[in-house]
Amino acid sequence: MKNAKLLFANSFLALMLFSGQALSLEILSVGDSITQGLFRTFGGSQSGVTSPQNGSANFGGYQPRLNQRLDSEVAPSTVYNYGVAGANSRDGLIRISATLNSRPADYILINYGANDLFQGISDVANQAFMRLMMIESLESGVTPIIAEITPNTNTEFRSDLDGFIANFYNVRIRGLINSFAGASNPVNLSIANLYQRLRPGWTNVPYHSGDGLHMNGAGNNVMADEWLAAIQRQIEIDSSASSVILPPIQLLLLE
């Protein structure tokens, strides 16, 4: 195994948090334009964070909001933005090693899939790329927290995207949590249920910036709330675990 520090890091982190001792959380966030913080209207006008990010601290769409919530409710934190507009899950796998090596971190928030539908990457392939990103994160001693793909009611290219997200892609993404937990050497991980949190108010609030895909301020607030909840769930998981065992790569690839 490349790195054994995950055996103790998560439990130690949770212990420090629950004991009230001073601690700083370092969090990486990777994904596409939604992670980057892009706003886009139905006509295609863009604003917000329009350039790819390479680790900007507490900057983007949901990241500064998440940082404020963590500082207030959990511990002092820094949330680094590695979002790249147009990136798919295959791109994420290619880039994740450089991101993990860029700085020490406790968690990595992984949110890919919005572009997979446009770029011909199936739900099966998306799940496979996400799995490999999770494994690489674990090997680096960084806890991965994955997320459902966010809603997409954009009809500029096709009208059935949201159904594919809900009924195929997100089903497989959620399945990864059970796969890791059910392995011979289990790893219990949290997930951010972004689709479920956003979809009820997607069109009537709305949570999108006009194109049915990208977040507005209200949407980024919901994302920050759910990422916070997922991180808190992971802390609870780690605090109750008697031990954390890194699963062999071969096992997770086969199961």
C-alpha contacts under 8 A as a table, 3 or more apart, distances in Angstrom:
res1	aa1	res2	aa2	distance
1	M	4	A	6.83
1	M	139	E	6.90
1	M	248	P	7.92
2	K	139	E	5.86
2	K	140	S	7.00
3	N	6	L	7.30
3	N	139	E	5.65
3	N	140	S	5.84
3	N	141	G	6.39
4	A	7	L	5.85
4	A	139	E	7.58
4	A	141	G	7.12
4	A	246	L	7.82
5	K	8	F	5.88
5	K	9	A	5.82
5	K	141	G	5.67
6	L	9	A	4.96
6	L	10	N	6.40
6	L	138	L	6.94
6	L	139	E	7.64
6	L	140	S	7.83
6	L	141	G	4.55
6	L	142	V	7.14
6	L	244	V	7.18
6	L	245	I	7.73
6	L	246	L	7.03
7	L	10	N	7.37
7	L	243	S	7.07
7	L	244	V	5.05
7	L	245	I	5.62
7	L	246	L	6.66
8	F	11	S	5.66
8	F	12	F	6.03
8	F	243	S	7.50
8	F	244	V	6.78
9	A	12	F	5.16
9	A	13	L	5.95
9	A	141	G	7.48
10	N	13	L	5.07
10	N	14	A	6.20
10	N	143	T	7.70
10	N	235	I	7.83
10	N	238	D	5.76
10	N	239	S	7.95
10	N	244	V	7.51
11	S	14	A	5.17
11	S	15	L	6.08
11	S	238	D	5.13
11	S	239	S	5.64
11	S	241	A	7.10
11	S	243	S	7.41
11	S	244	V	7.47
12	F	15	L	5.03
12	F	16	M	6.19
13	L	16	M	5.22
13	L	17	L	6.29
13	L	235	I	7.84
14	A	17	L	5.09
14	A	18	F	6.12
14	A	235	I	5.33
14	A	236	E	7.22
14	A	238	D	5.99
14	A	239	S	5.04
15	L	18	F	5.27
15	L	19	S	5.97
15	L	239	S	6.19
16	M	19	S	5.17
16	M	20	G	6.36
16	M	21	Q	5.54
16	M	22	A	7.59
16	M	23	L	7.05
17	L	20	G	5.40
17	L	21	Q	6.40
17	L	22	A	7.84
17	L	23	L	7.05
17	L	74	V	7.31
17	L	75	A	7.28
18	F	21	Q	7.83
22	A	75	A	7.60
23	L	75	A	6.29
23	L	76	P	6.69
24	S	75	A	6.18
24	S	76	P	4.91
24	S	77	S	5.26
24	S	78	T	7.72
25	L	75	A	6.67
25	L	76	P	6.23
25	L	77	S	4.45
25	L	78	T	6.35
25	L	105	A	7.52
25	L	106	D	6.37
26	E	77	S	5.91
26	E	78	T	5.24
26	E	79	V	6.38
26	E	80	Y	7.90
26	E	104	P	7.23
26	E	105	A	4.69
26	E	106	D	5.40
26	E	107	Y	6.83
27	I	77	S	7.52
27	I	78	T	6.15
27	I	79	V	4.76
27	I	80	Y	6.12
27	I	105	A	5.61
27	I	106	D	5.93
27	I	107	Y	4.92
27	I	108	I	5.68
27	I	109	L	7.38
28	L	55	G	7.71
28	L	79	V	5.92
28	L	80	Y	4.88
28	L	81	N	6.54
28	L	82	Y	7.21
28	L	99	T	7.89
28	L	105	A	6.76
28	L	107	Y	6.30
28	L	108	I	4.53
28	L	109	L	6.11
29	S	35	T	7.19
29	S	79	V	6.96
29	S	80	Y	5.90
29	S	81	N	5.25
29	S	82	Y	5.74
29	S	83	G	7.01
29	S	108	I	5.64
29	S	109	L	4.61
29	S	110	I	6.29
30	V	35	T	6.56
30	V	81	N	6.72
30	V	82	Y	4.91
30	V	83	G	5.11
30	V	84	V	7.88
30	V	92	G	7.46
30	V	108	I	7.36
30	V	109	L	6.14
30	V	110	I	5.26
30	V	111	N	6.38
30	V	112	Y	7.93
31	G	34	I	7.12
31	G	35	T	5.18
31	G	36	Q	7.22
31	G	82	Y	6.99
31	G	83	G	4.77
31	G	84	V	6.37
31	G	87	A	6.88
31	G	88	N	7.78
31	G	92	G	6.91
31	G	110	I	6.16
31	G	111	N	4.89
31	G	112	Y	5.16
32	D	35	T	5.40
32	D	36	Q	6.16
32	D	83	G	5.11
32	D	84	V	4.74
32	D	85	A	4.68
32	D	86	G	5.78
32	D	87	A	4.92
32	D	88	N	6.88
32	D	111	N	7.47
32	D	112	Y	6.41
32	D	114	A	7.62
32	D	115	N	7.69
33	S	36	Q	4.59
33	S	37	G	6.01
33	S	38	L	5.48
33	S	52	P	7.96
33	S	83	G	6.14
33	S	84	V	5.61
33	S	85	A	3.76
33	S	86	G	6.31
33	S	87	A	7.55
33	S	214	H	7.72
34	I	37	G	5.26
34	I	38	L	6.02
34	I	61	G	7.51
34	I	83	G	7.47
34	I	85	A	7.51
34	I	214	H	5.84
34	I	215	M	6.80
35	T	38	L	7.87
35	T	60	G	7.33
35	T	61	G	6.80
35	T	62	Y	7.42
35	T	81	N	7.25
35	T	82	Y	7.58
35	T	83	G	4.82
35	T	84	V	7.47
35	T	111	N	7.40
36	Q	49	V	6.33
36	Q	50	T	7.77
36	Q	51	S	7.71
36	Q	52	P	6.41
36	Q	53	Q	6.40
36	Q	60	G	5.83
36	Q	61	G	6.77
36	Q	81	N	6.68
36	Q	82	Y	6.89
36	Q	83	G	3.98
36	Q	84	V	5.77
36	Q	85	A	6.52
37	G	48	G	6.15
37	G	49	V	4.98
37	G	50	T	7.51
37	G	60	G	4.69
37	G	61	G	4.01
37	G	62	Y	7.23
37	G	83	G	7.74
37	G	215	M	7.73
38	L	46	Q	7.00
38	L	47	S	6.23
38	L	48	G	5.04
38	L	49	V	4.85
38	L	50	T	5.60
38	L	61	G	7.30
38	L	85	A	7.79
38	L	214	H	6.74
38	L	215	M	7.62
39	F	46	Q	5.60
39	F	47	S	5.07
39	F	48	G	5.25
39	F	49	V	7.37
39	F	209	S	5.76
39	F	214	H	5.74
39	F	215	M	6.33
39	F	216	N	6.45
40	R	43	G	7.95
40	R	44	G	5.74
40	R	45	S	5.50
40	R	46	Q	4.50
40	R	47	S	6.43
40	R	209	S	5.82
40	R	210	G	6.52
40	R	211	D	6.05
40	R	214	H	6.26
41	T	44	G	5.17
41	T	45	S	5.30
41	T	46	Q	6.67
41	T	209	S	5.77
41	T	210	G	4.35
41	T	211	D	4.89
42	F	45	S	7.51
42	F	154	N	7.97
42	F	210	G	5.03
42	F	211	D	3.94
42	F	212	G	7.46
43	G	211	D	7.47
44	G	211	D	7.58
46	Q	50	T	7.06
47	S	50	T	6.17
48	G	60	G	7.87
48	G	61	G	7.77
49	V	52	P	7.90
49	V	60	G	6.15
49	V	61	G	7.56
51	S	84	V	7.65
51	S	85	A	7.62
52	P	82	Y	7.42
52	P	83	G	6.09
52	P	84	V	4.55
52	P	85	A	6.23
53	Q	56	S	6.19
53	Q	81	N	5.91
53	Q	82	Y	4.90
53	Q	83	G	5.46
53	Q	84	V	6.23
54	N	81	N	6.52
54	N	82	Y	4.84
54	N	83	G	7.44
55	G	80	Y	4.83
55	G	81	N	4.75
55	G	82	Y	5.06
56	S	59	F	5.83
56	S	80	Y	5.38
56	S	81	N	5.14
56	S	82	Y	7.26
57	A	78	T	6.31
57	A	79	V	5.73
57	A	80	Y	4.53
57	A	81	N	6.38
58	N	63	Q	5.31
58	N	64	P	4.45
58	N	67	N	6.26
58	N	78	T	6.15
58	N	79	V	5.09
58	N	80	Y	6.00
58	N	81	N	7.20
59	F	63	Q	5.78
59	F	64	P	5.41
59	F	79	V	7.90
59	F	80	Y	7.39
59	F	81	N	6.57
60	G	63	Q	5.61
60	G	64	P	6.63
60	G	81	N	6.72
61	G	64	P	7.03
61	G	65	R	7.73
61	G	215	M	7.82
61	G	217	G	7.56
61	G	220	N	5.76
62	Y	65	R	5.30
62	Y	66	L	6.02
62	Y	220	N	4.67
62	Y	221	N	6.41
62	Y	223	M	6.13
62	Y	224	A	5.20
63	Q	66	L	5.04
63	Q	67	N	6.04
63	Q	79	V	5.91
63	Q	80	Y	7.40
63	Q	81	N	7.03
63	Q	224	A	7.02
64	P	67	N	4.96
64	P	68	Q	6.29
64	P	79	V	7.41
65	R	68	Q	5.22
65	R	69	R	6.38
65	R	220	N	7.68
65	R	221	N	6.58
65	R	224	A	5.84
66	L	69	R	5.09
66	L	70	L	6.06
66	L	79	V	7.56
66	L	224	A	4.68
66	L	225	D	7.08
66	L	227	W	7.25
66	L	228	L	6.49
67	N	70	L	5.19
67	N	71	D	6.07
67	N	77	S	6.03
67	N	78	T	6.21
67	N	79	V	6.06
68	Q	71	D	5.18
68	Q	72	S	6.18
69	R	72	S	5.12
69	R	73	E	5.86
69	R	74	V	7.67
69	R	224	A	7.84
69	R	225	D	7.86
69	R	228	L	7.14
70	L	73	E	5.21
70	L	74	V	4.91
70	L	75	A	5.75
70	L	76	P	6.61
70	L	77	S	6.32
70	L	228	L	6.89
71	D	74	V	5.97
71	D	75	A	4.95
71	D	76	P	4.44
71	D	77	S	5.88
72	S	75	A	6.94
72	S	76	P	7.78
74	V	232	Q	7.92
82	Y	99	T	7.57
84	V	87	A	5.73
86	G	115	N	6.34
87	A	90	R	7.97
87	A	91	D	5.67
87	A	92	G	6.81
87	A	112	Y	7.70
87	A	115	N	6.61
88	N	91	D	5.25
88	N	92	G	6.28
88	N	112	Y	5.99
88	N	113	G	5.99
88	N	114	A	7.31
88	N	115	N	5.27
88	N	116	D	5.33
88	N	119	Q	7.80
89	S	92	G	4.83
89	S	93	L	6.33
89	S	112	Y	5.22
89	S	113	G	6.02
89	S	116	D	6.78
89	S	126	N	5.93
89	S	129	F	5.91
89	S	130	M	6.68
90	R	93	L	5.20
90	R	94	I	6.43
90	R	126	N	7.58
90	R	129	F	6.00
91	D	94	I	5.07
91	D	95	R	6.24
92	G	95	R	5.18
92	G	96	I	5.82
92	G	112	Y	7.35
92	G	129	F	7.97
92	G	133	M	7.64
93	L	96	I	5.31
93	L	97	S	7.73
93	L	129	F	6.19
93	L	130	M	7.49
93	L	132	L	7.07
93	L	133	M	5.63
94	I	97	S	7.18
95	R	98	A	5.68
95	R	99	T	6.45
96	I	99	T	4.98
96	I	100	L	6.06
96	I	133	M	6.77
96	I	136	E	7.91
97	S	100	L	5.18
97	S	101	N	6.14
97	S	136	E	7.43
98	A	101	N	5.11
98	A	102	S	6.03
99	T	102	S	5.11
99	T	103	R	7.65
100	L	103	R	6.65
100	L	104	P	7.51
100	L	105	A	7.75
100	L	137	S	7.06
100	L	140	S	7.09
100	L	142	V	7.85
101	N	104	P	7.38
105	A	108	I	7.39
105	A	142	V	6.15
106	D	141	G	7.79
106	D	142	V	5.28
106	D	143	T	6.26
107	Y	142	V	5.31
107	Y	143	T	4.68
107	Y	144	P	5.76
107	Y	145	I	6.99
108	I	137	S	7.53
108	I	142	V	6.57
108	I	143	T	6.20
108	I	144	P	4.90
108	I	145	I	6.12
109	L	144	P	6.11
109	L	145	I	4.97
109	L	146	I	5.85
109	L	147	A	7.59
110	I	144	P	6.95
110	I	145	I	6.15
110	I	146	I	4.68
110	I	147	A	6.30
111	N	146	I	6.09
111	N	147	A	5.28
111	N	148	E	7.07
111	N	149	I	6.74
112	Y	115	N	7.60
112	Y	116	D	7.84
112	Y	130	M	7.88
112	Y	147	A	7.96
112	Y	149	I	6.71
113	G	116	D	4.89
113	G	117	L	7.13
113	G	126	N	6.81
113	G	149	I	5.76
113	G	169	Y	7.79
114	A	117	L	6.51
114	A	118	F	7.79
114	A	149	I	6.21
114	A	150	T	7.23
114	A	152	N	7.77
115	N	118	F	5.25
115	N	119	Q	6.11
116	D	119	Q	5.09
116	D	120	G	6.03
116	D	121	I	4.76
116	D	122	S	6.96
116	D	126	N	7.25
117	L	120	G	5.64
117	L	121	I	6.06
117	L	122	S	6.97
117	L	161	L	7.40
118	F	121	I	7.82
121	I	125	A	6.06
121	I	126	N	6.45
122	S	125	A	5.14
122	S	126	N	6.06
122	S	169	Y	7.99
123	D	126	N	4.95
123	D	127	Q	6.14
123	D	168	F	6.27
123	D	169	Y	4.73
123	D	172	R	6.91
124	V	127	Q	5.23
124	V	128	A	6.34
124	V	169	Y	7.81
124	V	172	R	7.33
125	A	128	A	4.99
125	A	129	F	6.20
126	N	129	F	5.25
126	N	130	M	6.09
126	N	169	Y	7.48
127	Q	130	M	5.09
127	Q	131	R	6.04
127	Q	169	Y	7.73
127	Q	172	R	6.02
127	Q	173	I	5.88
127	Q	176	L	7.42
128	A	131	R	5.09
128	A	132	L	6.35
129	F	132	L	5.19
129	F	133	M	6.30
130	M	133	M	5.09
130	M	134	M	6.24
130	M	173	I	7.76
131	R	134	M	5.10
131	R	135	I	6.25
131	R	176	L	6.92
132	L	135	I	5.03
132	L	136	E	6.12
133	M	136	E	5.17
133	M	137	S	6.12
134	M	137	S	5.11
134	M	138	L	6.22
134	M	144	P	5.65
135	I	138	L	5.11
135	I	139	E	6.17
135	I	249	I	6.92
135	I	252	L	7.91
136	E	139	E	5.07
136	E	140	S	6.29
137	S	140	S	5.09
137	S	141	G	6.46
137	S	142	V	5.18
137	S	143	T	6.36
137	S	144	P	6.06
138	L	141	G	5.09
138	L	142	V	5.40
138	L	143	T	5.81
138	L	144	P	6.93
138	L	246	L	7.14
139	E	142	V	7.46
139	E	246	L	7.57
144	P	189	L	7.51
145	I	189	L	6.79
145	I	190	S	5.80
145	I	191	I	5.59
145	I	192	A	7.15
145	I	230	A	7.38
145	I	231	I	7.54
146	I	190	S	7.37
146	I	191	I	5.18
146	I	192	A	6.29
147	A	173	I	7.61
147	A	191	I	5.44
147	A	192	A	4.46
147	A	193	N	6.04
147	A	194	L	6.32
148	E	170	N	5.46
148	E	173	I	6.44
148	E	174	R	7.19
148	E	191	I	7.63
148	E	192	A	6.45
148	E	193	N	5.54
148	E	194	L	5.46
148	E	195	Y	5.78
149	I	165	I	6.72
149	I	169	Y	7.57
149	I	170	N	6.32
149	I	194	L	6.83
149	I	195	Y	6.09
150	T	194	L	5.76
150	T	195	Y	4.62
150	T	198	L	7.20
150	T	199	R	7.97
150	T	213	L	7.70
151	P	162	D	5.92
151	P	165	I	7.27
151	P	166	A	8.00
151	P	195	Y	5.70
151	P	198	L	7.11
151	P	199	R	6.15
151	P	202	W	7.51
151	P	212	G	7.63
151	P	213	L	6.52
152	N	161	L	6.19
152	N	162	D	4.97
152	N	165	I	7.85
152	N	212	G	5.45
152	N	213	L	4.73
153	T	159	S	7.17
153	T	160	D	7.98
153	T	161	L	6.81
153	T	162	D	5.77
153	T	211	D	7.79
153	T	212	G	4.65
153	T	213	L	6.53
154	N	157	F	7.45
154	N	158	R	7.49
154	N	159	S	6.95
154	N	161	L	7.70
154	N	211	D	5.68
154	N	212	G	4.50
154	N	213	L	6.13
155	T	158	R	5.10
155	T	159	S	4.76
156	E	159	S	7.75
158	R	161	L	6.72
159	S	162	D	7.85
160	D	163	G	5.59
160	D	164	F	6.65
161	L	164	F	5.27
161	L	165	I	6.30
162	D	165	I	5.07
162	D	166	A	6.21
163	G	166	A	5.20
163	G	167	N	5.86
163	G	168	F	7.95
164	F	167	N	5.34
164	F	168	F	5.37
164	F	169	Y	6.50
165	I	168	F	5.77
165	I	169	Y	4.91
165	I	170	N	5.77
166	A	169	Y	6.53
166	A	170	N	5.56
166	A	171	V	7.02
166	A	195	Y	7.77
167	N	170	N	6.68
167	N	171	V	6.19
168	F	171	V	5.30
168	F	172	R	6.45
169	Y	172	R	5.39
169	Y	173	I	6.28
170	N	173	I	4.83
170	N	174	R	6.00
171	V	174	R	5.32
171	V	175	G	6.16
172	R	175	G	4.81
172	R	176	L	6.62
173	I	176	L	5.44
173	I	177	I	7.63
174	R	177	I	5.72
174	R	178	N	7.36
174	R	191	I	7.52
175	G	178	N	5.30
175	G	179	S	6.19
176	L	179	S	4.85
176	L	180	F	6.22
177	I	180	F	5.44
177	I	181	A	6.19
177	I	188	N	7.29
177	I	189	L	6.20
177	I	190	S	7.24
177	I	191	I	7.38
178	N	181	A	5.01
178	N	182	G	5.78
179	S	182	G	5.18
179	S	183	A	6.21
179	S	252	L	7.80
179	S	255	E	6.86
180	F	183	A	5.39
180	F	186	P	5.80
180	F	187	V	5.42
180	F	188	N	6.63
180	F	189	L	7.62
180	F	252	L	7.08
181	A	186	P	4.67
181	A	187	V	5.09
181	A	188	N	4.98
181	A	189	L	7.38
182	G	185	N	7.92
182	G	186	P	5.77
183	A	186	P	4.79
183	A	187	V	7.57
183	A	247	P	7.56
183	A	251	L	7.29
183	A	252	L	7.04
183	A	255	E	7.13
184	S	247	P	7.75
184	S	251	L	7.78
185	N	245	I	6.29
185	N	246	L	7.00
185	N	247	P	5.17
185	N	248	P	7.79
186	P	245	I	6.94
186	P	246	L	7.80
186	P	247	P	6.64
187	V	244	V	6.87
187	V	245	I	6.72
187	V	246	L	6.98
187	V	247	P	7.09
188	N	237	I	7.01
189	L	234	Q	6.32
189	L	237	I	7.55
190	S	230	A	5.76
190	S	231	I	7.30
190	S	233	R	6.20
190	S	234	Q	5.29
191	I	230	A	5.76
192	A	226	E	5.84
192	A	227	W	5.63
192	A	229	A	7.50
192	A	230	A	5.17
193	N	196	Q	5.53
193	N	197	R	6.25
193	N	226	E	6.78
194	L	197	R	5.15
194	L	198	L	5.99
194	L	223	M	6.41
194	L	226	E	6.50
195	Y	198	L	5.25
195	Y	199	R	5.68
196	Q	199	R	5.65
196	Q	200	P	7.37
197	R	200	P	6.97
197	R	222	V	7.09
197	R	226	E	7.30
198	L	201	G	5.95
198	L	202	W	5.72
198	L	207	Y	7.05
198	L	219	G	7.14
198	L	222	V	6.83
198	L	223	M	7.82
199	R	202	W	4.81
199	R	203	T	7.95
200	P	203	T	7.92
201	G	204	N	5.48
201	G	205	V	5.20
201	G	206	P	5.97
201	G	207	Y	6.46
202	W	205	V	6.29
202	W	206	P	5.03
202	W	207	Y	4.94
202	W	208	H	6.53
203	T	206	P	4.62
203	T	207	Y	6.85
203	T	208	H	7.53
203	T	212	G	7.91
206	P	209	S	7.86
206	P	218	A	7.70
206	P	219	G	7.77
207	Y	215	M	5.93
207	Y	216	N	5.83
207	Y	217	G	7.54
207	Y	218	A	5.46
207	Y	219	G	4.17
207	Y	220	N	7.86
208	H	211	D	6.86
208	H	212	G	5.62
208	H	213	L	6.13
208	H	214	H	5.35
208	H	215	M	4.29
208	H	216	N	5.06
208	H	218	A	7.96
208	H	219	G	6.14
209	S	212	G	7.02
209	S	213	L	7.49
209	S	214	H	5.68
209	S	215	M	5.29
209	S	216	N	4.51
210	G	213	L	7.77
210	G	214	H	7.68
211	D	214	H	6.64
215	M	218	A	7.46
215	M	219	G	4.88
215	M	220	N	5.84
216	N	219	G	5.18
216	N	220	N	6.22
217	G	220	N	5.13
217	G	221	N	6.26
218	A	221	N	5.07
218	A	222	V	6.49
219	G	222	V	5.14
219	G	223	M	6.26
220	N	223	M	4.91
220	N	224	A	6.08
221	N	224	A	5.09
221	N	225	D	6.20
222	V	225	D	5.03
222	V	226	E	6.24
223	M	226	E	5.21
223	M	227	W	6.04
224	A	227	W	5.16
224	A	228	L	6.02
225	D	228	L	5.14
225	D	229	A	6.25
226	E	229	A	4.92
226	E	230	A	6.11
227	W	230	A	5.02
227	W	231	I	6.18
228	L	231	I	5.15
228	L	232	Q	6.16
229	A	232	Q	5.07
229	A	233	R	6.11
230	A	233	R	5.01
230	A	234	Q	6.24
231	I	234	Q	5.03
231	I	235	I	6.26
232	Q	235	I	5.05
232	Q	236	E	6.27
233	R	236	E	5.07
233	R	237	I	6.16
234	Q	237	I	4.94
234	Q	238	D	6.13
235	I	238	D	5.16
235	I	239	S	6.05
236	E	239	S	5.07
236	E	240	S	6.31
237	I	240	S	5.47
237	I	241	A	6.33
238	D	241	A	5.19
238	D	244	V	7.88
241	A	244	V	6.81
247	P	251	L	6.86
247	P	252	L	6.93
248	P	251	L	5.33
248	P	252	L	6.66
249	I	252	L	5.41
249	I	253	L	6.16
250	Q	253	L	5.15
250	Q	254	L	6.25
251	L	254	L	5.32
251	L	255	E	6.15
252	L	255	E	5.28
